Amino acid sequence: MTLASLRSRNFHDTSWCGAGAVVIAVSSATGRGNKHGWLPDDLNNGRLDLFFLFLAGQSHPFIMPTP
């Protein structure tokens, strides 16, 4: 196993943890009380459009070129 493959594996594991943290944070912030949030267990009752809009807004600074 090379050092490059170990680095890529570590980055992959870290990105999974980051994605899980985003899902947990959005679920807890939008589903307070007995109200369904954006990401309920039954996704047919959720608001995936708002979740993906949130993700697009978070990635906007990384996509736009700087002057």
Buried (B, 14 or more C-beta within 10 A) or exposed (E): EEEEEEEEEEEEEEEEEEEEEBEEEBBEEBBEEEEBBBBBEEEEEBBEEBBEEBEEEEEEEEEEEEE
